[in-house]
């Protein structure tokens, strides 16, 4: 047992006659470790990107709500009338009247001939 641990500490398994098998396995483990590290890095980058996009969406949504409330205020009749008074345009005192247009009937080809 003592010699087995001592051989492992001196890395004799890397210089023995069948060391090629051990080196292949070590290179394989190193490649797997590199792939795992790269995969974790990409995952963390995506998580940070999602967090940044979520914050941007929240900011844009709050800006949209703010602009919509400003638009609603500008569209109010009182605001429009105040801005028009500056240009000497006053609101109408007479309410608007609905205009009805009567549509003429189109005469068919036979009715046009008989006239």
C-alpha positions in Angstrom: 0.0 0.0 0.0 2.8 2.4 0.9 4.6 1.8 -2.4 1.4 2.3 -4.4 0.8 5.7 -2.9 4.5 6.5 -3.2 4.4 5.5 -6.9 1.3 7.7 -7.5 3.0 10.7 -5.9 6.1 10.2 -8.0 3.8 9.8 -11.1 5.4 6.6 -12.2 2.2 5.7 -14.0 3.1 8.4 -16.5 6.5 7.0 -17.4 5.9 3.3 -17.4 5.7 1.1 -20.5 1.9 1.4 -20.7 1.9 5.1 -20.1 0.3 5.9 -23.5 -3.1 4.6 -22.3 -2.8 6.8 -19.2 -1.8 9.9 -21.2 -4.7 9.4 -23.6 -7.1 9.2 -20.7 -5.6 12.3 -19.1 -5.9 14.3 -22.3 -9.5 13.1 -22.7 -10.3 14.3 -19.1 -8.6 17.7 -19.8 -10.6 18.2 -23.0 -13.8 17.4 -21.1 -12.9 19.9 -18.5 -12.3 22.6 -21.1 -15.6 21.9 -22.8 -17.4 22.1 -19.4 -15.8 25.4 -18.6 -16.7 26.8 -22.0 -20.2 25.7 -21.7 -20.6 27.2 -18.2 -19.1 30.5 -19.5 -21.6 30.6 -22.4 -24.5 29.9 -20.0 -23.4 32.7 -17.7 -23.2 35.1 -20.6 -26.7 34.3 -21.7 -28.0 34.8 -18.1 -26.4 38.2 -18.0 -27.8 39.1 -21.4 -31.3 38.0 -20.3 -31.0 40.1 -17.2 -29.9 43.2 -19.2 -32.8 42.7 -21.7 -35.3 42.4 -18.9 -34.1 45.7 -17.3 -34.3 47.3 -20.7 -37.9 46.1 -21.2 -38.9 47.5 -17.9 -37.4 50.9 -18.7 -39.1 51.0 -22.1 -42.4 49.9 -20.6 -42.2 52.7 -18.0 -41.3 55.2 -20.7 -44.2 54.0 -22.8 -46.6 54.5 -19.9 -45.2 58.0 -19.2 -45.5 59.0 -22.9 -49.0 57.6 -23.1 -50.1 59.7 -20.1 -48.6 62.8 -21.7 -50.4 62.1 -24.9 -53.7 61.7 -23.1 -53.2 65.0 -21.3 -52.4 66.7 -24.6 -55.5 65.3 -26.3 -57.9 66.6 -23.7 -60.3 69.3 -25.0 -59.3 71.8 -22.3 -55.6 71.5 -23.2 -56.3 71.9 -26.9 -58.6 74.9 -26.4 -56.0 76.6 -24.3 -53.4 76.2 -27.0 -55.8 77.4 -29.6 -56.7 80.6 -27.7 -53.1 81.7 -28.1 -53.6 81.5 -31.9 -57.0 83.3 -31.6 -59.0 80.2 -32.4 -61.9 79.8 -30.0 -64.1 76.7 -29.4 -67.4 76.7 -31.1 -70.4 77.9 -29.2 -72.9 76.0 -31.4 -72.8 72.2 -31.2 -71.9 70.4 -34.4 -74.7 69.2 -36.7 -74.6 65.8 -38.3 -74.8 66.0 -42.1 -76.7 63.2 -43.8 -76.1 62.6 -47.5 -78.7 60.7 -49.5 -77.2 58.2 -51.9 -78.8 58.1 -55.3 -79.9 54.8 -56.5 -77.9 53.5 -59.5 -80.2 52.7 -62.3 -79.7 49.4 -63.9 -78.9 49.1 -67.6 -82.5 48.3 -68.5 -83.9 51.3 -66.7 -81.5 53.6 -68.5 -82.6 52.2 -71.8 -86.3 52.8 -71.1 -85.8 56.5 -70.2 
